[in-house]
Amino acid sequence: MDFKPFEDKIGYSFAEKRFIEQAFTHRSYLNENRAAGREHNERLEFLGDAVLELVVTEYLYAKYPEKPEGDLTAYRAALVNTISIADAATKLGMNEFLLLSRGESRDIGRARQIILANAFEALIGAIYLDRGYEPAKKFIGEQLFHKTDDVVANRLWQDAKSKLQELSQEKLGHTPTYEMVAQVGPDHDKTFTCSVTLGSERVALGQGRSKQEAEQDAAQKALAAKGW
């Protein structure tokens, strides 16, 4: 895989090319390409997640000096959640460079969104290892910081479960109930699926890398399904 077009797109050239290759390598690819001599991206994702959280925290702390900790935490969650960073990855065309198994490459649903989010975090980790904190900070800023004003102005940071509960009780007299429907994947890389029910109606299914994230996704989809 030639990653130079992607490097040109993000305006960053890796000194160590193995880092960018690793960032785009999903575990499933290695299952079918055992002699490839590559590492998958999960360790880079772990590192990149920590760098991402620090950079966004630092940015929000400086941008909103009067906001309390609770608001800043909510803003950060909205900026770095799976939907937000998968969207950033999609806009960068990261899909075109992912190294996946044949099975994974056919999946274009929520599972692909999670893979993209993981790869985005892995890419941050790769940049951090390659040249340090400042280039990683610059990359994150270019891809995510522009979303902040919209997140705050349109209250996109509001917790979807709380919003659904408030509106469901107000409009229907019901409290939403959540149920775990499925858990897929190994312990280190599970995808959870949860349903949300209002009264007797199952309104939506959500997926995420944790039960909490799956419930939030289900709540967000339920809000959309109800037009709330």
N, C-alpha and C positions, 0 to 999 in steps of 0.2 A: 504494500500500500504506500502510495506517495502522499505524504502529508504536507508537502510544500504549499499547495493551493490553500489549505486550511491555515497554515502559518501566515501566508500572505494576507488572508482575510482578517485575521485578528491582529495583524501587525506585530507579531512576535515570532522570532526565530529561535528554536531550541538549540542550545549549545550541545546538549546530550539528547540525540534523537530518540534514544530508547525510552525516554520519559513520555514523549507524546504517543509513541506506539503503545506503551503500557496503558496509558490513560484511556485509549479507545478499545482495549482488548477486554471483552467480556469473558467471564469464566467459561461460558458455554462453548466459546470458540476453541479454547484449549482442549476441551473434551474431544473435539474432532480433529485437532491439529497438534497432537502431542509432541511432534518433533519440531515444532515451530521455534522452540527456544525462547518463548516469551513468558512474561508474567501477566496475570490478569490484573485488573485495575482496583481491586477492593482495598488494598492497603493505601493506595493513592487517594481513593475516595475518603477513607478514614481521616487522612491528613488534611485533604482539601476541605472537608466539612468543618474542621476546627478553624482553619484559616478563614473560610467564608464567614463563619459566625463572628470571629474577632473583627474582621474588616468592617462588616455591616454594623456591628455594635459600636465601634469607634466612630463611624460615619454618623450614625443616628444620635449618638451622645453629643457630638459637636453641632449637628444641624438643629437639634431641638433642646437647647439648654434649659428650658423651663418645663419640659415634659417629665412626668413622674416615671419611675421604673416600669410600672405596669403597662403604660402606653408604649414605651420604647420596646418592651418585650413583644407586644402585639404587632407593632410595625415590623420588627425584625422577622417574626414568624411568617408574616405575609410576604416579605421579600425573599425569603430563603426556602419556602416550602417547595414541595415536589412540582406543583403546577407552575410556579414562577420560574424555577430554574430550568425545568424541562422546556418551557416556552423560550427562554433565552437560548438554550442549546439548539432548539429547532430553528430559530432565526439565524443562528450561525451556520446552519447546514451540517451539524454534527452527525445527523443520520447517515449521511453519505460516506462517512469514514469509520463507522462502528464495525468492529470485527466480532461477528456473532456466529453462532451455529446456524445451520440451515433452518432449524425449527424456530429459533428466536427471531431470525431475520424476516419470517413471515408474519410475525405478530406486530400489528400496528396500533393496538389498543392501549389500555392503561399500563400493561406490562412494559410496553415500549417507552411510555412516558417515564416510568421509574428507571429504566435502563439509561435513558437520556439524562435524567437528573443525576444519577450516579456518575455517569461519564463526565458531566459538567464539573462535579465536585472533584473527580479524579484529575481533570485537566488543571484545576486550580492547584491541587497538590503537586502536579508535575511542574508547573511554572514555579511554584515555591521552591521545590528541590533544585530546579535548574538554575535559578538566578536570585532567589530570595523573596523577601516579603514585599518590597516595593513594586516589582513587576506584577506579582499576584494581586496586590491591592489595586493597581491600575486596571488590570483586566476585569476584576469584579466591578469596579466603579463604572467602567464603560458599558458593561452588560446589564447592571441592575439598578444603579443609583437613580437613573431617569424615571424609574417606576414609582419612586417614593411619594412624590406630590399627589399622584393619582390614587395611591393606596390610602393616603391620609384624607384627601378631599372627599373621596367616595366611600370612605369607611370600609375599604376592602379588608382591613385588618380585623374587623369584628369576627369573633368566633362563630363559625357557621352553626355549631350545635346549639349555642345559646340563642342565636337569632331564630333558628327553627323552632326551638321550644317556646320562645316568647310568642311567635306568630301563630304556631299551632294551637296553643292554649287560647289565644285571643280569638282566632277565627273558627276553630273547630271544637274547642273544649277538650282537646286530647294532648297528652304528653307523649312525645316521640319515644319509641322503644327501639333499641338496637340489638341485633343478633349477629354473632359470628357465623358466617356461611361457609368459609373455606380458608385454609392455610396451605399455601403451595410453596415448595422450595426447601432447600436445606436450612438448618438453624441460623446460619450466618447471613442468609439472603432470602428471607421469607417474604411472600406477598400475601397480605391478609385481605379478605373480602367480607364486608359487613353489609347487612340490610338495615333499612330504617322503615318502620311501620307507624302509620298514623291511624289510630283506631284499629280497623280491620284491614286497612289497605297498605300493602307493601309498596312504598312509593319509589324507592331507589336503592341501588347497590353502589357501594363505594369500595375502593381499593387503596392500599397504602403499605408502607414498609413497617408499620406497627398497627396494632388494633386501634389506637387513638387516631392515627392518620386516616385509616379506613373509615372510621365513624365520621370524621370531619368531611371527608370526600362524599360520603353518603348524604350527609346533611346538606352540603352545598348543592348536590344534584337534586335533592328533594325540594330545596328552595326554588331551583330553576324549573323543576317539573310543575310546581304549584304556581309559578309566576309571581313569587314573593320576593 
